[in-house]
Amino acid sequence: MRAWVFAAILMVFGPGAVSAQSGDEDGVRALITGQFADFRSGDVEAAYQKASPMIRQMYQTPEYFGRMVQGGYPMIWAAEDVTFLGLREENGRLVERVQVRGPDGGLFFFDYEMVMIDGVWRINGVWPVKGDDVSV
């Protein structure tokens, strides 16, 4: 019976499904922090490598990826400060909420979806969090 339940969980969530309790919070935060540092220094190749294969396939090259972030998310590209607000499981996904102080001093909130690939955390998507959804 247990094997059947485990197989059903894998079918629903996939082999990479993890819970926030088993998540490597330090590893997730180090990866996100590193990507912010990459953007600040203009090292789009290093930032691109921190993205999941799905994201890398969407943008094809580090240059396109960098242009998307710089043009669409200037507060991430040139963040003045980053605060981690909590790692959680949401609908079978591992998500870190991040508060970003942009170059103009404004505060922005983002959810970073994380995936473990071959034992390494990767960023699988970033979504702005608006209004009442900001609570952690």
Buried (B, 14 or more C-beta within 10 A) or exposed (E): EEEEEEEEEEEEBEEEBBEBEEBBEEBBBEBBEBBBBBBBEEBBEBBBBBBBEEBBEEBEEBEEBBEBBBEEBBBBBBBEEBEBBEBBBEEEBBBBBBBBBBEEEEEBBBBBBBBBEEEEBBBBBBEBBEEEEEEE
